[in-house]
């Protein structure tokens, strides 16, 4: 859970592990699910930007889950607010 005021955001993340294979799926409750095309091998990393629309002040539920019998790994999670152009 991340507490966010109402607005639009970009969620940037990096997933992977230098020591073992992994598989990470990311779900933003009520909005979208991201998952890699295939399990990540040892030393492989995936990165992506997922948009979030926070309709009211409160918590955004972000769920990380494993798959394919491998653990999930999140190395970096950055939330950037999108500001309207002036």
N, C-alpha and C positions, 0 to 999 in steps of 0.2 A: 504494500500500500504506500502510495505517495500522496501527500496532501497538496492539492493544487487549486488555485483560484480559477474561476471560470475563464475559459479561453482556449486557444489552439496551441498545440505544442508539437515538437518533433522529438521523438525518443530515439537517441542514437545508442547502439549497443555493440559490443564486441564479445564474441563467444568462441570458445575453443580451449585447448590445453596443450602445453608444450610437452607434457609427460605421458599423456594417455588419450585415447580416442574419447569423443563425447558427442552428445546429441541434445540440443537445447531447442525446445519449442517455447514461444513467448505468446501469451494471450493477454490482451487488454480487454477486460470484462465489458461485454456489450458492444465491442467495436471491431477487433480483428485478431487474427492468429497469424503468427509468423513461425515458419520452421524451415530448416535447411533442406536442400534438395536430397541430400544424403547425409549419413553420419560423417562427422569430421574425423579425419585420421590424426594420429599423434603429430603435433606440430602445426596442424592446420587451424585457421581461424576464419570466422565469418563476421562480417559487419553489415549493418543495414540501418536505415532510418525509417521509423514507423510513425505516421502522424497520429496524434491523439486530439480528440475534440472533447474538452471538459465542459459540459453543459451548465454546471453550477459549481459553486465553491464546494470543496469536499475532497474526498479521497478517490484516487484512481486506482483500481485494483489491477495490478500487473502480476501475472502468474507465470513462473518458470517451471517447466516440466521436462523430464527425461523421456527418452524413447529408444526404441531398437535395443533395449537391454543395456544402454550406456548411461553414464551420469550426465547431468546438465552442468554447464559451466558458463558463468557470466563474468567477464573480466572488467568491463567498463559499462557504465550506464549513465548517460548524460541526457538531461531534459532541458530543451531550449524552448522558450516562449516565442511564438510567432507574433510579431507586432504588425498591425495594419500600416500600410504606407500612408504617409501624411500628405 
